[in-house]
Amino acid sequence: MLNTPIDQALTDKMFDQAIVECADEIFAGDALRMRQSLLQSHCENCQCVAVCLARLIGEYLGQVDRTVKAVYNYQPLEDTDKETFETSEPFVGINLVVWVERKSAALSALLETLESALNASRNQIGCAIATPACFALDVMLVSDHDVHEGQGLGLLIRAAGIRSIPVWKRTIQPAPSAGESESKRVQMILPENFDPELMPVGRLIEHAQSIESIPPQERGALEHHLTELKVILIRRIISDQLEYINIAKKWFKVRDLAEIHRRKIGLGRIGGKAAGMMLATNILNEMGDATLRASYCIPESYFLGSDVMYIFTAMNGFTYWNDQKYKPDKQIWSEYPKLKKDFESGKFPPEILVELRDLLENIGKKPLIVRSSSLLEDNFGTAFAGKYDSHFCPNQSTPEENLDELTKAIAGTFASTLKPEALLYRRSKGLQDYDERMAILIQVVQGESYGRFYLPQGAGVAFSHNLYRWNPQIRREDGFARLVWGLGTRAVERVGNDYPRPVALSHPTLQPDDTPEAIRYYSQQYVDLIDLEENTFKTLPVRDVLHPNYPVLRFIAQVDRDGYLVTPRSRVMEDEVSSLVITFDELLRRTPFAATLSKMLRLLEEHYHNAVDMEFTVRVPDPYALPPQVQITLLQCRPQSILKEAQAGKIPDHMNKEDILFSTRFMVPRGQLENIRHILFVPPETYYSLETEKARKDLGAVISKLNAALPEKSFICVGPGRWGSLNTDLGVYVCYSDICRTGALVEISGKGVGVAPEPSLGTHFFQDLMEAQIFPLAVNLDEPETILNRDFFYNTPNCIGNWISCNEETYRTVRLITVTDYRSGFHLNLAMDDEAGQAVAYFSPDEPIPVSKE
C-alpha cells in the first residue's frame, strides 16, 4: 500500500469533483445551481453526488492499494425498482464492497480515516435536514477466497438478492495465446522497478508460480529469482528465523506456500509450531518412500496470522499490558490473572469473526485444538516447550456457542504470550526485547468416537536421539518415544501419579523393569479425552473408560492374570477390566509402528541437520488386517534440545564410601560436572510437612533467588520427588527461570521420601533442562546399590542467610550447604557414565594431592 496521507483536503476535492460531474448531468454544467439544490435539501441530487463519490473512492482505493481488484456499490434488491434520482427521501450512505486479494489491517485503518474525513467534508454542504447517515461510508472487504467460493461477504458480489454495481475494476492485461506463452515464457523480463519485498503476497505467489511452471531445465537465470521469491514468501508467511529459512527454502514449493496462504486468516506469519509441522511434512513427502508416505499424515489445519493479536489488543484497549515483560518477577506473577481475564473478555474484528465462522461451518462437529504458534516457538535453541497455552474446543454446541468458545480459546492463547513462565524464559534467554507475536494453529483433534468420548488410540512425543539407555542393547540413534492412550497431554507433562510408556525405538518391547509388578506399577492410570456429551475436556481413570468392546484393546492393553501379563486373544470379561494394564505391547510387537516412527525421525534429523522431536498420534486403521498397519499423524516437529556432546564421566577407581556424596544407577545420562561448591537441598521431611499447596509453591521463589545469587553451574539442586511437577504432592514446583543456572537436578525417592522416579525424557520440563545444559538424575533410596551421605545433607551448617534474606520458615525448609563446611579444601565432582549405567557425586581436593616419592 502506498503511504498516501488522508486529510479533509482530499475528500473536499472528491466532493468538488462529484458536484461538478452531477452539475454536468443535471444542470448543464451549472455548478452553482447544483450546490444550491444540495443546500435546499434536494435529496435526489445528493444521490447523484453519492454515486459519483462511490466511483471516486473506488478509483482512489485501487490507486493506493494494489491488492484491491474491484469496488462495487451495493443496495438491497427491493430498492432496484425505484427510479434513480426520483425521490426526495434522504439518501442513506455510500455502501461499498471492496474485493481484495487478502484482507488487510492497513486497508481497514485507511478506510476508517477516509470515513472520518468524508464526514467532515459533508458538513460543508449545509443541508438543513442532513443526518449523520448522509454520505456515511460503509465499506466491506471481501477476499478472493470468499468471492470464488461464494461464501461470507463474497455473496454481496454474486448473490441474486443483492444489487452490486461495479464502480471500479483493475485493468488486467490480456493473457498471451498458448503459442506465445510457449515461445516467450523463458525470456520473461522483469520490470526495472519490480520489488518483491513490497509486492502483495497474492501477487508474489502468482509471479512465483508462473516461474515454477517453467520446466527446471528451461528456467535459466529465473531459477535464482524463484529462490529469492520463495525466501521472501517464507519470511512473510511462515518465519523470519534464518536457521529455519536456510532449510525451508530447499523443501517448500510455491504451491505449498500458496496452500498455507489460502488457509491463513488475517495478516502476519503462521509462527514456529505451524512452521515446523509444514517443513517436516514437505521433507517426508519428498524423501520418504511410498510405504512411509502411506503411513503418515498431518491434521486438517488452519492458521491465524501473528498480526491478528496486535489488532485484537489495540481494538480492545489492552496495549497497556505491552510493558509487562519489563516489570519485576513478582509483579508479573501477581498481575497475570487480571491480564488473562481482560484478554478472555476481548472482542475480535468482524472480518476475523466472519472467517472463523466459515471455518467452523466447514469443519462441522469435529473437536478442535487451538495451539500456540509464536514466532520464537520451536526454534533452534529456544523450544518454548510448554510455555504458552493451548486449548481444546469440543465444538459440540450451537454454531454461535462454538464460535464463542473458539474465540475465548484464541484470546486465552494470546494472553499466554505474557504468561510469567514465558516472559521469564525469554528474559533468561536474552530474548526479552524481541517483539514476540503469537500466531495460532487451529487443528482438528486426531481421534475417534468411543461411546460418549473422543480420543486417539495412541499419542505421544518422539525423539530422534535417545538420551537415556536403560540397557546396553539400546541404540541412541534409533530414537525414543513416550506413548499414552488418549490425548497426548499426559505424554508431555509431569502430572499426577502416572507413567507414560517409555519406548526405545531400537528395542521397542524392552522395558526399564520387565517384572509384571513393575510394569503394572509404572503404567498409565488416567486418560485425557473429550466428553462429547458434556462438551468438555476431561481426565478420567483408565478403568472408567476402557472396556472389553474397545476395538483395538489387544494393541494397547494386557490383562494381569495371576501375576502374568497376557495379551487378550479373545473377548475380555467384564470382571477383568480392573486387571487391564496399558502396555502397548501388541502395538510395539506386531505392527510397524516403532520402525516407521524411527524412520521418520532419522529422515527429519538428516535434513534438519539437527536432532528433532515430534508430537504424534497413532491408530491401527484395521485391527483385523494381517499384518496390521498403522497411521501416524504428525502434529508438531522441532529441533531437539540435547546435552552437548561429552565424554562419559570418569568415575575414579576404588573410592572409599566416605568420599561419595551419592551414587545412582537409574537411567544415567552421559557427562561430567566439576567444581561444585554448593548443594541446594530441600529436605523431604520438612517439605511434606508443609500443610498447604501455597506454602510448597512459595519455595519456588526462594529457590529462584538462590538461583540468581549463586555463580552459574557452581551448585546442584537435590530434593524430593519430581522437580517441576505441577502437583506439589509429587515434588517441588519450579519453572525454568527458577533453576536455569544450576548444574544438575537430583530427585530423591523412596518409601516416605518421594514418589518413585520417572524418566522425564519427553516432557516440556525436560526440554528446559536440555536447553540449559542441566543434568537430570534420580536417586532411589529403595535400591540396594544406591548411596546417599545423610550426614552431609542433614548435619552441616545452612548458609542460605549468607546469600539471600530469609525468615525462619525458609531456613527450615531450604538448606544451602557449602562443600567446604563439610570437608575443608574440597569440592564436588559429578561423573555420569551412561555405558556403565552409574552416576557418582564425589569429593575431590581443590589442589591435587602430591604423590609421595619412594
N, C-alpha and C positions, 0 to 999 in steps of 0.2 A: 504494500500500500504506500502511495506517495505521501510524504509528510506535508500535506496541504492543510494550512490552518483554516478554521471555520470561524467567521465572526458575522456580525449582523450586516456588514457591508456586502458580503457575498449573497446573503438571502435577500437584501434590499435590491440588489442587481437582478436577482431572479424574478422578484415581484415586478420590477420595472419592465423587464423583457416580456413577461407574461401579459401585463396590461397592454403593452404596445401591440402584441400579436392579437389579443382579443379586440382591441380597437380597430385593427385592420379588418377583422371579420365582421364586427357588429356595427361600427360607426364610421366605416370607410376611412379608417386611419386617424380619426379624431381622438387622440389620447386623453384630452381634457374632458370631453364628454364621457369617456369611459370611466375616468376617475370620479366624476360627479355621480354617475349611476351607482358606483360602489358606495359612495358616501350617502346616497339616498336609499340604500338598502335594497337594491335590485339584486336579489339573491341569484336569479338566473344568470346574471353576468358574473357573479362570484364563481359559479360553476365552471364557466369558461376559463377563468383565471386558474382555478384549481387544476383543470385538465392540463393546461399549459405548464403549470408548476410541476405536475407529476412527470411530464416529459423532461423538463429541465433537470429535475432532481435525478431522474434515471440516467440522463447523459452524464451528469456530474459524477454519480457513483461509478459508472462504467469507466470514466476517465481516471479516477483516483485509485481504483482497486481492480486489478486485472483478474481477480478471481470471480468478479461479477460477470455472469453470462447473459442475463436478460433481466428486465424490470417490467412488471405487469401492474396495471391499475385494475383493481377488482371491486365488484359490488355484488350483492345477492341477486339471483335470477329474478326475484319478484319485482325488482326495480327496472328491469330491462324494457318493459313495455311503455314506460313513461317517455314522452318526447323530450329529447335533450334540450336543456336550457329553457323549458317552457313551464317552469314552476316558480312560485315565489316563496316556497318553503325554504328555511335556512339550509344551506348546503353543509353537510356534516363530513368534514375531514378529507384528507388525501390518503387513500388506502393502497398501499403498495406491497407487492410480493417481489422480493429480490432473490433471483436464482443464482446461487453461488456454488463454486466447486466444493468448498468446505466452509462451514460456519466459523466465524472469527470474532473473538472478543474485541479486536481492534475496530472492525467494521461496526459492531454493535455500539461501541463507545462513540464512534463518529456520528452514527445516526442519532444518538441522544443529543449530541452537541448541535447537530443540524436542526433537530426539532425545537430546541430552545431558541436558536437564532431565528427560526421561521416564525415562532410565536411573537417575538419582539417586532419583527418586520410587519406582521399582520396588524398590529396595533396602529400603524401609521395610516391605515385605510380610513379609520374614523367612522365606521358604520355604527349607527346608534343601537341596532339590535344584535350586534355581533356577540357571539357566545365563545367561551374557551374552545368549543368543539370546531369552530370555523377555522378552516385551513390547518387543523390539527393533523400532524403527520403520524400515521400508523403504519409501521413497516414490519413485515415478517420476512425472516430469512429462511430459505428452503435450500437444502443441499441437493447435489447431483443424485445421490443415492435415493433420496425421497421422491424426486421427480421421476426417475426411471422406474422405481418400484410402485409408484402411485400410492404412496403411504404418507401419513402425517401431513405436514404442510404442503407436500407435493400435490395434494388433491386440489389446492387452490389454483393450480395452473391448468389441470386437465379434467377436473370434475365437471359433470354436467350441471350441477346445482350452483355453480359459481360462474359469473361472467368475468373473465380475466382478459383485459385488453393490453396487448403488448405496447409499451411506450418507448422501449429502447432495447435493442439487441446488439450483441457484439458481432461485428462483421467477421466471418470466417472465410479464409481463402479457400477456393475450391481445391479438392484433393486431385493430384495428378492421376492420369489414367494408369492402368496396371502396367502397360508397356513403359511409360515414362518413369514410373516408380522403379521398375526393374533395372532400367538403364542408368538412372541417376542416383539411386539411393547411396551408393558407395562414395559419390562425390558430394555428400552433404557438407554444406558450408555454413558455419555458424555466424550470426551477425556479430559485428565488432563489439557491440555493447551488450552481448549476452553475458549475464551474471547469474549463475545458478544459485548463488547464495541468497539472492533477492527474489528468485522466482517462486511463485506459489507451488506448494508441494504437488498438487494435482497436475500442474503443467510440467513440473520436473519429472514426474513419473511418466507422463505421456512421452516426453522427449527421450527419456532413458529407454522406454520400451521400443521406440522407433529404432534406436541403435541396436538394442538387444535382438530385435527381429532379423537383423542382418546376419548371415552366416559368419561365424567367427573368422574364417579364413579370408573374408572379404572386408572386414572392418578396418583394417589398416590402423591409421592414427586414431581412429574413433574408439579403439579399444581402451586407450588411456583415458579418453574423455568419459567413457562408460564407467570406468573405475572411479573417476572423480565424482560422477553423478551418484554412484552407489554410496560412496563415503559420505557425501552431503546428505543423502536421504537417510542413511543410518544415523548420522549425527542429529538430524532434525526430527526423525520419527521415533528412534529407538534409544540411543545412548550417546553421550559425548565423551565417554571414558575411552582413552586412547588404546589401552590394552585390549579392550573389547573390540573396538573398531578394527584394530590390526588383524584380528582373527576373523571377524564377521564379514569383512569385505570380500573374503575369498569364497564364502559359503552362501551368501544371500544373492538370489537373482532378483531382478526388478519386479517380476511377478509376485515374489514373496513379499516384497516391501509394499507393493500395491494392495495385497490382501490384508496386510496389517493396517494400512491406512484406511481401507474400507471398513474394518472392524473397530476403528478408533472413534471415540466420542470426544469432542472438544479438542482444544489445542494442546500442544506440548508433546512430550515424549511418553513412551509406554513404560519406562522405568526398568530397573535392573532385573527384577524377578521375571517379568514377561520377556525381557531381552534374552535371558539365559535359556528359557524354555524354547524360544523360537530358534535360537542358534543351535542348540542341541538337536532339535528336530531336523534342521537342514543338514547337519553333519551326518546323522544316522540315515537320512533318506539318500544321501549321496554315497556314503561309504559302506552302509550295511548291505548284506546280501539279501536275496529275495525272502529267505526264511526269516531273517531278523525284521525286515520291513513289515512282514505279515504278522509279526508277534508283538508289535508295539503301536501306540497311537498317542495323541495328545487330546485333552478335553476340548469341548466346544468353548471357545474363549473370546472375550471382548475386552477392550482396553479403554479406560478413561484417562485422557491426556493429563500430563502433570500440571498444565496451566489452569485446569479447572479449579484446583484448590485455591489459587490466587483470586480467581473471580469469586469463589464461594466466600472466602474470608473478607474480601473487600465489600461485597454487597450486603453482608451481614454485620459489618462493623466490627470484625474480630481482629483487625490489624494491630490493636493494642497488645496482643499476645506475641507479636513478632520478636520482641526483645527477650523472650523467655530464656533463650539459650545463654544469655549473658548474666543471668541472676545467680545468686548463691544457691548451692545444692539444696539447703533446707527450704528455701522459698520455692524452688522448682517443684519439690515434692509436695509442699503444702498447697500450692495453687492448682495442681493438675486436676483434682476432682471438679473444681469450678470451671476450668478451661474445657474439660471434656463435656460437661453439662451444657456449656454455651454452644459448642460445636454441634452437639446432637440436636439442639433446638433450631439450628440454622436452616435456611431455605436455599433451594437451588435455582439457577437461571431457568426460565421457561423453556428455552431451546434444549437444554440438557434433559429436563424432565420429559419432553416430547420423545427424545431418542431413547431414554431409559424405559419409558412406557412401551415403545415399539419393541425394544429388546425383550422385555418380559412377555409381550404378546407372541413373539416369535419362538421363545423358548418353551412356553407353556408351563405346566405344573412341575417341572423338574427342580429339585433343590439346587441352590446356588451357593457359592462361597465368594465373598468379597475379600480379596487378598491385597495386602500392601505390596507396592512395587515402586519404592522410592528410587530416585536417580542414583543414589550411592549403594543401594542394596545389592547383595550378591555379587559384588565386585572383587577383584583380586586384592586380598589382604584385608578387606572390610566386608564381611558377610552380613553384618547386622542381623545375625541369626536370632530370631525371636524378639527383636527389639520393637517391632511395630506390630500392630494388631490386625488380625484377620477375623472375619465374622461369617458364620453360616446363616443363610436365609432359607428356611424350609420351603417358602414360596407356595403355601397351600391355602392361602386365604383369598379374599376378593382381589381383583386387579388393583384397586386403589390401596388396599391394605398391604399388598405385596410391594407396591411401589414405595409406600411409606417405610416399610421395613428395609427395603433396599437402600433408600436414601439415608436412613439413620445409620445403617452399616457403613456406608461410604463416609458419612460425616465422622463416625467414630474412628475410622481408619485415618482420616485426615488429622483428627485430634492426636493420634498416636505419634505423629511426626514430632510433636512437642512433649512426648512422654519423657519422664525423668530418665528412665533407663536408656532411651535413645539419645537424649541430649548429653548425658554424662559419658556415654560411649563415644559419641562424636568428639567431645572435649578431650577425652583421653587419647584419641587417635589423631589429634591435631586438625580435625575437620570442623571445628566449631564455626568458623567464618564462612564455610561453604553454603551456598544458597540451596539447601536441600529442599526438593519438591517431591510431593507424593503423587505418583500415578496410582491407578487402581487396576488390578487384574480381576475380571469377573469371569468365573468359570462354572460350568455345570458340574455339580458334585458327582464324582465317579462312584457308582454303586448300583444297587438294585433293591427293589422292594422285597421285604420278607415279613409278611403279615402287616402289622401297622408300622414297621420300622423300615428305614432305608440306610443301607451301609454297604461298603465294599467287602468282598470276600477276604481281601488282604490288603494291607497298606504299610508303608514304611519309608525308611531312608537308607540309601546305599552309598558306599564309598569305594572309589577305585583303589585306594591304598589302605590296607588293613594295618592299623597301628598297634593292635593287641593280638598276640597269638597265645592261646592257652594250650597249644600243643605244637611241638616242633614240626609236625607234618604240614601245618597251615602255611600257605604261600601268601605273602603280603600283597603281591602284585595282582592277585585274583579278586581282591576286594572283600568287603564286609557289608552286612545289612542288619538292620533292626526291623523285625517284622511283627505286626499286630493284626488281629482280627478287628474289623470295623474301621472307622475313620482314623487317619494316621496321626492325629494329635497326640496319642499316647506313645508314639514312637519317638517324638522329638522333644518331649518334656519329661522332667523327672517328677512325676506326680504320683501320689498315693503309694500304698504298699503293693506295687505292681511291677511286673517284669515283662518287657517285650522278649521275643525270641531272637537271640543273637545268632547270626548265620555267617560262618566263614565260607565264602563262596567257593574256595578251592576244595573244601570238605564240608558240604552243607549239612550233613547229618551228624557231624561231630559236635557234641555238647560240651560246655566247660566242665560240667559234672554230670556223668551219664548214669548215676544211680536213679531209680524211679522216684525215690523220696525227694532227691534234689530237683529233678526235672519238674515234679509237681509243685514243689515249693517256689521255684523260680519261674513259674508260668503266669500267663496273663489271667487276672482275676476280674477285670472290669472291661467293658467295651463302650466306646464312644459311637453314637449313632444319631440319626434324626428320627424323631417320633412324628410320623406324618399326621396322625390324628390330632395330636396336641400342638402341631406346628412349632416344634421346638427341638433344640439340640439337647441330648441327654447323655449321662454316663450311668450305666446300669451294670449290675453283677452279671457275669457271663452266664451263670446258671438260670437267670431270669429271661434270657433271650435265646440261648442255644437249645434247640430241641431235636429230637430224632429225625424230624422231617426236613431238616436243613439240607438243601440239595448237594452241597459239597462238604458235608460233615466229615467224611473219611479223609479229605485232603487237609483239614485244619486241626482235627482233634483226634485224641486217642482215649481209650477207656482204661481206667485203673481197675484191673481185675486181680484181686488177691495179691497186690503188690507188684504186678506186672502191667506195663503199658502196652495195650493191644490196639492195633488199627481196626476199626469196625468194618467187617466184610459183609455183614448183614444188618438188618434193622436193629438199632439200639433200643432197648426197652426204656420206658418212662422212668422206672426206678433206678436206671443207670445214669441219668442226666447229671446228677451230683458228682458222678465219678469221671465225667469228661474233663480232659486236660488239653488245653490249647498247645499243640507242639508243632504243627505244620509238617509233621514227619512225612506224610504221603505226598504232599506238595513238593517237598525237597527231594524225596527219594524217587518218585515216579514221573515227574514232569520235567521239562527242560527249563524250569524257572531259573534255577541258580546259574546254569550255563548261559542262558540268554541275558540275564542281568549282568553277569560278568563280562560278556562280550560287548554289551552296550557301554559299560564303564570303561573298558580298555580303549574302545574306539574314541570315546569322548576325551579321555585323558591324552591320547596320542595327538589329537587335533586341537585340543585346548592348550597343549604344551604345558600341562599342569594337572596334578591330581584333581579329581572332581567329586562332588557328591550330588545326589539327586533324590528327590522325593517321588514316590510312585504309588500306584495301586496295582493289584494283580487279580485276575479272575481266571477260572477254568471255564471256558465257554460251553464245553460239552463234557460233563463229568463221566459219561459212559463211553466216550471215544477211546479207541485203542490205537496207539498210545494217547493219553490225554495231553492236550496242548494248553498253553497259557497265553493270555493277552495282558501285556504290561502297559499301563498308561503313565507316561512321563508327565509329571506335574511341575517340576522345577529342576534346574541344573545350575550349579555354580562352582567356582574354583574351591577345592577342598583346602581348609586350613590345616596344616600339619606342622609337627615339630621339625625344626631344622635338622637336616641330615647330621647325625652324630655317631661317633663310635660308641659301642656298648660300654657302659660304665665299668671300670676296672675295680673289682671288689678285692681288697687285699687278702692275701692268703693267711690262714692261721690267726685270725683275730681272736682276742680274748673277749668274752661276753661283756665285760665291763667297758670295753671300747665301743660297743654297739648301742646306739640310741634306740633304733628299731630296725626290724628286718621283716620282710613280707614276700610272699610268693604268689600273690593274687594279681593276675593279668598285668605284668610289669612292662612298662614302655622301655625304650632304649635311650640312654643319655647319661650325663654326668652334671651334677650341680656342686660347685665348690665354694669354699669360703663363706659358709652360712654362719652368721653371727647371732641371730635371734630366732627364737621359736615363738610364734603367736599361738597360744594354746587355749582352747575353750574346754574346760573340764566337763565331761559328760554329766557328772552328778549334779553340779550346780546349774548346768544348762536345763536339764529336765526338771529341776526343782522350781524353775520359773513358772508361775501359775498361769500367765496369760500369753496369748499369741503376740500381743503388742510388746510385752517385755522381751520376748525372744527376738522379735524383729528389730527392736531397738539396738541389739548387739551389732547389727549390720552397720549402724552409724559409727559405733566405737571402732570396729574393725576398719572402716573406711578412713577414719582419722589416722590410725596407726599405719595403714597402707600408704597414706600421703606423707607421713612423717619419716618413716624408715627408708634408708637407702635401697634403691631398686635391686631386687634379687639377693638382698642380704638376709632375707628371712623366709621361713616357710610357715604355713598355717596348718595346724593339727586340731581336729575337732570331731565330735560325734556324728555318726550317720552320714547323710548325703549333703555335702556343701551345695548351696544353690537350689535346694528343694523348695518348691512353693508351699509345701506342707511343713510347718515348723516342728511337727511331731517326728518328722523323719530326719531332720538335720538343720544346720544353720542356714538361714535365708540370707544370702548376699547376692548382689548383682555384680556385673563385670567391673564397674568402676570402684567397687569396694575392695577388690583383691588383685587388681591388674598389675601390681608391682611385686607380688610375691613370686618365689621361685617354684613352689610346689604346694598343692593342696592335698593333705593327707586325711583320709576318712577312717576313723576308728569305729569298729563294730564288734559285736559280741553280746552275749547274754547280759542284759541290764545296762548295756553301754550305748548301743545304737542298732538300727536295722541292718540286716545282712547287706554286704556290699553288692553293688550292681555295676556292671561295666557301663559307664556313661557314654561310651563312644556312640555318636549319632545324635545326642541331644543338643539343643541350642546352647546350653551352658558349656558343653564340651567344646563347641566351636570357639567360644570365647577363650577358653584355656589354650587352645591350639594357637590362636592368633597372638596371644600374649606370651607364648612360649612358656606356659606354666605346666609342670608335670603333674598329672593326677595319679594318686596312689591310694590304695585301700589296705588297711591293717586289720585283719580279722582275728580278734583275740581268742576265738574258739579253735583256731587251727593250731595243732601242736608245734609246728615249725616256727610260728610267729614269736618274735622277741619284741618287748616294749619295756624300756627302762623307766619304771614308775617313779623311782627316786628322783630322776631328773625333772619329770613333769610336775611332781607334787611337793617336793621338799627343797625347792630353790626359791630365791627371792623373786618377787614380782616387781619388775622395774617399769611397769606401764606408766607410773607417775612421772618418770624421767622424760617421757616423750609427749604425753598429752595430759591435759587436766581431766580428772575423773572423780566420781563420787565413790562411796563405799560399796554400793551395789555393783558398779562396774569393776571395781578392784577385785570383787569376789568371783565374778563370772568370766572375766577375761584375764589371762595371765600372759605377760610378755617376759620371756626368760632369756637372759643373756648367757651365751655359752660359757664365757669366761667366769661367770659366777659359780658354775658347777665345776669346771676344770680350767684353772688359770693357764693362759698361754696356748689354749687350743681353740679350734673352730670345728665346724661340722662339714663333712662332705657327704653327698648323696650319690651313690653309684647304682645304676639301673642296668641290668644285663638281661635283655629280653630272651637271648638264646638260652641262658641258664635258668630263666624264669625267676630271678631273685633281685630284690632291691634292698640295699643296706645303707642306713644313715650311721656314720661312724665318726668318732672324734679323731682329729688329725692335728698335730702340733703346728703352731704358726711358723716355727723355724724347723727345718729338717733336723732330726736327731742325728748327731755325728756318729759315724760307725767307728767303733774303737779299733785301733790297730794293735795287733798282737805281735 
